[in-house]
């Protein structure tokens, strides 16, 4: 009989640890304004938790812009530079996230950051979050497949020397939840920008209600 114990906790970043989705909202709105058109609420909702390539296809379709590689690369370049500038001003924590990281560190639980955001932006966000919290970081441009594919979470678990099935993944988006579930993780969903009604995961209103023992019980 296999002994089940929590080997690690794997955190999403945007919308889970930090309220950076609102910063992305500023950048996306400004990018749409450069083209003289507003971004629809549905398009913005569909972008939450998506990788940059998917998000740009959604944006270009929504605004009626060319879907060529050159046009979308130009949009990505402008958006990432604007968001990086905003990140440098600091990213606000989600309720309870900073305290939970500290408690997990104190308990010696291995931690990984697993995000669809590109590494050069993650590094700026980590100036606020604190890179020292994490034993591994998997950014969106460091894996061949990103969320909702399981590869990001499988990669993070492997980097920690853990089995994904013995890890808790904490997510705020449907794509992230799908990625973590497909990897075999136990998933804790904490809504931020969009409502969640996921199957097969634990849904909680805030990380303020979560501690180390709570996460261990999810696995047990």
Phi, psi and omega per residue, in radians:
X1 nan 2.234 -3.095
X2 -1.313 2.277 3.068
X3 -1.416 2.171 -3.072
X4 -1.781 2.157 3.090
X5 -2.575 2.647 -3.128
X6 -1.250 2.075 -3.130
X7 -1.586 -0.518 -3.079
X8 -2.891 2.867 3.029
X9 -2.140 2.305 -3.058
X10 -2.018 2.049 -3.047
X11 -1.821 2.302 2.806
X12 -1.206 2.877 -3.132
X13 -1.854 -1.241 -3.020
X14 -1.138 2.080 3.106
X15 1.520 -0.230 3.136
X16 -1.857 -1.030 3.071
X17 -1.516 -0.710 -3.099
X18 -2.253 2.658 -3.095
X19 -1.520 0.867 -3.051
X20 -1.393 -0.214 3.097
X21 -1.021 -0.562 3.113
X22 -1.199 -0.537 3.066
X23 -1.234 -0.742 3.056
X24 -1.056 -0.637 3.123
X25 -1.024 -0.742 3.110
X26 -1.071 -0.856 -3.117
X27 -1.091 -0.751 -3.141
X28 -1.158 -0.704 3.121
X29 -1.125 -0.703 3.122
X30 -1.194 -0.651 3.094
X31 -1.121 -0.758 3.102
X32 -1.092 -0.701 -3.130
X33 -1.116 -0.549 3.099
X34 -1.087 -0.462 3.119
X35 -1.710 0.105 3.035
X36 1.311 0.354 -3.103
X37 -2.455 2.549 3.087
X38 -1.434 2.603 3.050
X39 -1.453 2.298 -3.108
X40 -1.233 2.683 3.140
X41 -1.114 -0.628 3.132
X42 -1.152 -0.717 3.123
X43 -1.094 -0.758 3.136
X44 -1.103 -0.704 3.123
X45 -1.098 -0.719 -3.106
X46 -1.168 -0.356 -3.125
X47 -1.404 -0.403 -3.037
X48 -1.059 2.126 3.129
X49 1.477 -0.022 -3.131
X50 -1.545 2.768 3.040
X51 -1.343 2.959 -3.028
X52 -1.094 -0.700 -3.125
X53 -1.072 -0.788 3.121
X54 -1.144 -0.770 -3.129
X55 -1.036 -0.695 -3.122
X56 -1.236 -0.588 3.058
X57 -1.128 -0.738 3.112
X58 -1.072 -0.818 -3.123
X59 -1.089 -0.818 -3.096
X60 -1.136 -0.687 3.086
X61 -1.136 -0.742 -3.096
X62 -1.126 -0.649 -3.098
X63 -1.629 -0.031 -3.126
X64 1.238 0.581 -3.118
X65 -1.674 2.812 3.131
X66 -1.044 2.507 3.137
X67 -1.728 0.376 3.125
X68 -1.283 2.705 3.122
X69 -1.023 -0.741 -3.111
X70 -1.095 -0.785 -3.107
X71 -1.148 -0.732 -3.107
X72 -1.275 -0.600 3.065
X73 -1.094 -0.665 3.110
X74 -1.112 -0.728 3.112
X75 -1.128 -0.751 3.130
X76 -1.056 -0.812 -3.119
X77 -1.040 -0.788 -3.137
X78 -1.145 -0.802 -3.078
X79 -1.120 -0.797 -3.087
X80 -1.145 -0.650 3.099
X81 -1.162 -0.663 3.118
X82 -1.187 -0.757 -3.139
X83 -1.178 -0.658 3.086
X84 -1.047 -0.733 3.097
X85 -1.048 -0.742 3.133
X86 -1.208 -0.688 3.114
X87 -1.045 -0.611 -3.104
X88 -1.092 -0.394 3.072
X89 -1.370 -0.033 -3.121
X90 1.767 2.544 3.115
X91 -1.992 2.318 -3.091
X92 -1.292 2.445 3.115
X93 -1.262 2.587 2.912
X94 -1.366 2.595 -3.092
X95 -0.953 2.225 3.075
X96 1.457 -0.196 -3.030
X97 -1.188 -0.797 -3.113
X98 -1.114 -0.708 3.139
X99 -1.162 -0.689 3.136
X100 -1.160 -0.734 3.087
X101 -1.021 -0.790 -3.138
X102 -1.078 -0.723 -3.132
X103 -1.160 -0.713 3.122
X104 -1.171 -0.707 3.065
X105 -1.058 -0.782 -3.133
X106 -1.096 -0.560 -3.140
X107 -1.463 -0.068 3.113
X108 1.318 0.397 3.137
X109 -1.426 2.194 3.085
X110 -1.082 2.438 -3.092
X111 -2.256 2.538 3.014
X112 -2.312 2.604 3.009
X113 -1.804 2.207 -3.066
X114 -2.237 1.873 -2.995
X115 -2.391 2.652 3.055
X116 -1.457 -0.173 3.137
X117 -1.232 2.522 -3.123
X118 -1.210 2.657 -2.967
X119 -1.035 -0.689 -3.070
X120 -1.143 -0.467 3.054
X121 -1.424 -0.663 3.104
X122 -1.032 -0.745 -3.119
X123 -1.062 -0.613 3.107
X124 -1.260 -0.746 3.115
X125 -1.086 -0.589 -3.124
X126 -1.205 -0.265 3.026
X127 -1.126 -0.526 3.049
X128 -1.517 -0.854 -3.037
X129 -1.202 -0.727 -3.100
X130 1.797 1.780 -3.121
X131 -1.072 -0.468 -3.096
X132 -1.154 -0.241 3.095
X133 -1.200 -0.434 -2.893
X134 -1.950 2.445 3.058
X135 -1.551 -0.267 3.124
X136 -2.720 2.602 3.069
X137 -2.325 2.259 3.055
X138 -2.094 1.941 3.129
X139 -1.695 2.861 -3.028
X140 -1.105 -0.476 -3.124
X141 -1.704 0.240 -3.136
X142 -1.916 0.044 3.089
X143 -2.270 2.679 -3.113
X144 -1.223 -0.514 3.117
X145 -2.249 2.465 3.122
X146 -2.079 3.115 -3.087
X147 -0.916 2.373 0.265
X148 -1.547 0.157 3.077
X149 -1.158 2.570 -3.125
X150 -1.261 -0.209 -3.017
X151 -0.939 -0.752 -3.120
X152 -1.005 -0.768 -3.117
X153 -1.298 -0.625 3.060
X154 -1.116 -0.681 3.123
X155 -1.140 -0.794 -3.131
X156 -1.080 -0.786 3.126
X157 -1.059 -0.764 3.140
X158 -1.101 -0.682 3.122
X159 -1.096 -0.506 3.124
X160 -1.579 -0.056 -3.080
X161 1.239 0.503 -3.081
X162 -2.015 2.820 2.973
X163 -1.575 2.312 -3.127
X164 -0.989 -0.604 -3.111
X165 -1.186 -0.266 3.114
X166 -1.846 0.308 3.127
X167 -2.000 2.590 2.959
X168 -1.719 2.242 3.045
X169 -1.872 2.337 -3.127
X170 -1.982 2.113 -2.967
X171 -2.411 2.815 3.119
X172 -2.203 -0.005 -3.033
X173 -2.280 2.710 3.095
X174 -1.023 -0.714 3.133
X175 -1.126 -0.734 3.127
X176 -1.154 -0.733 3.103
X177 -1.075 -0.777 3.130
X178 -1.061 -0.711 3.130
X179 -1.094 -0.853 -3.104
X180 -1.155 -0.714 3.124
X181 -1.123 -0.747 -3.130
X182 -1.111 -0.510 3.105
X183 -1.343 -0.265 -3.141
X184 1.723 0.114 -3.130
X185 -1.256 2.719 2.863
X186 -1.389 2.248 -2.978
X187 -1.970 2.292 2.980
X188 -1.909 2.062 -3.098
X189 -1.764 2.266 -3.132
X190 -2.247 1.742 -3.054
X191 -1.071 2.571 3.059
X192 -2.264 -1.420 -3.058
X193 -1.469 -0.495 -3.087
X194 -2.283 2.634 3.097
X195 -1.218 2.557 3.132
X196 -2.146 2.463 3.033
X197 -2.450 1.042 -3.009
X198 -1.426 2.671 3.043
X199 -1.690 2.539 3.029
X200 1.329 0.251 3.105
X201 -2.321 2.892 3.055
X202 -1.652 2.212 -3.119
X203 -1.858 2.281 -3.132
X204 -2.407 2.626 -3.038
X205 -1.340 -0.499 -3.042
X206 -2.788 2.599 3.044
X207 -1.246 -0.167 3.027
X208 -1.072 -0.409 -3.113
X209 -1.637 0.171 -3.031
X210 -2.072 2.380 2.986
X211 -2.359 -3.068 -3.053
X212 -1.100 -0.782 -3.132
X213 -1.075 -0.662 3.121
X214 -1.027 -0.808 -3.117
X215 -1.163 -0.688 3.116
X216 -1.101 -0.645 3.135
X217 -1.202 -0.504 3.089
X218 -1.072 -0.675 3.118
X219 -1.307 -0.779 -3.064
X220 -1.143 nan nan
